[in-house]
Amino acid sequence: MTHERPDGGEKLLRSLDLALENGLESHAAVAYCNLVSTCHDIRDYDAAIRHLEAGRAYCDGHDLLAWFTYLGGWEARIALDLGRWADAAALADANLQRTRPGTLPHSRFGSLLVIGGVHARRGDVDPWPPLDEALGI
């Protein structure tokens, strides 16, 4: 799953299994985040989306808003990477609506980058306010 560690994917999946088996909700959420970000980094978007959907469902079902919105940033980032700019902006905006500036900063970061990136690429709106907020995080 990773370039540096061929067994890395197995270890990430094992960490998720252990967290789920032992009712360690925040650890399971982190494991989902690690799986999504790793799959994204190696451009395995199908696996990233699969883990993203499972992770968001898990976080939503366990009232883990910080991790739910963090994964939402990854969802927007994946859409942006796949060239679906309108979807990326809509996903990021919806994700940011779940929080407000100054709250859950790590959860807002990815969505802010996507919003700023889409605005910069389109040239339709000033991209700096969301990018400045991300820089502050």
KAHUPE-V305029 format. One record per residue. N is the residue number from 1. SS is DSSP state (@ for helix, = for strand, . for the rest). OMEGA is omega in radians with two decimals (NA if undefined). NEAR is the number of other C-alpha atoms within 10 Angstrom. Layout:
BEGIN
n = <N:N>
ss = <SS:SS>
omega = <OMEGA:OMEGA>
near = <NEAR:NEAR>
END
This chain:
BEGIN
n = <1:2:3:4:5:6:7:8:9:10:11:12:13:14:15:16:17:18:19:20:21:22:23:24:25:26:27:28:29:30:31:32:33:34:35:36:37:38:39:40:41:42:43:44:45:46:47:48:49:50:51:52:53:54:55:56:57:58:59:60:61:62:63:64:65:66:67:68:69:70:71:72:73:74:75:76:77:78:79:80:81:82:83:84:85:86:87:88:89:90:91:92:93:94:95:96:97:98:99:100:101:102:103:104:105:106:107:108:109:110:111:112:113:114:115:116:117:118:119:120:121:122:123:124:125:126:127:128:129:130:131:132:133:134:135:136:137>
ss = <.:.:.:.:.:.:.:@:@:@:@:@:@:@:@:@:@:@:@:@:@:.:.:.:@:@:@:@:@:@:@:@:@:@:@:@:@:@:@:@:@:.:.:.:@:@:@:@:@:@:@:@:@:@:@:@:@:@:@:@:@:.:.:.:@:@:@:@:@:@:@:@:@:@:@:@:@:@:@:@:@:.:.:.:@:@:@:@:@:@:@:@:@:@:@:@:@:.:.:.:.:.:.:.:@:@:@:@:@:@:@:@:@:@:@:@:@:@:@:@:@:@:.:.:.:.:.:@:@:@:@:@:@:@:@:@:.>
omega = <3.12:3.14:-3.06:-3.04:-3.12:3.14:-3.08:3.14:3.11:-3.13:3.09:3.11:3.11:3.12:3.08:3.14:-3.13:3.13:-3.14:-3.13:-3.05:3.09:-3.13:-2.96:-3.11:3.09:3.08:3.12:3.11:3.12:3.08:3.12:3.13:3.10:-3.13:-3.08:3.12:3.11:3.08:-3.07:3.12:3.07:3.02:-3.02:3.11:3.11:3.13:-3.13:3.11:3.13:3.11:-3.13:3.11:-3.13:3.12:3.10:3.13:-3.11:3.11:-3.12:-3.13:3.07:3.13:-3.02:-3.10:-3.13:3.07:-3.13:3.06:3.08:3.07:3.05:3.08:3.10:3.11:-3.14:3.11:3.10:3.11:3.12:-3.12:3.08:3.12:-3.01:-3.13:3.10:-3.13:-3.14:-3.14:3.11:-3.14:3.13:3.11:3.12:-3.14:3.12:3.13:3.13:3.05:3.13:3.13:3.11:3.12:-3.02:-3.13:3.13:-3.12:-2.95:-3.08:3.14:3.09:3.10:-3.14:3.13:3.13:3.14:3.12:3.13:3.14:-3.12:3.14:-3.07:-3.05:-3.09:3.09:-3.09:-2.95:-3.13:3.11:3.12:3.07:3.09:3.11:3.12:3.11:3.14:NA>
near = <18:12:10:7:10:10:11:15:16:12:13:17:15:13:19:21:14:15:18:17:11:10:11:12:18:16:16:23:26:19:23:27:22:20:26:25:19:20:22:20:14:12:14:14:18:11:16:24:19:13:21:24:17:13:24:23:12:19:23:14:11:13:11:15:17:20:24:24:28:24:30:26:28:26:26:29:26:22:22:21:15:12:11:14:21:13:16:26:23:16:23:28:19:16:23:22:12:15:16:10:10:10:11:17:17:15:23:30:23:23:32:27:23:29:28:22:21:20:18:14:12:12:10:9:13:12:20:17:13:20:19:13:17:18:12:10:12>
END
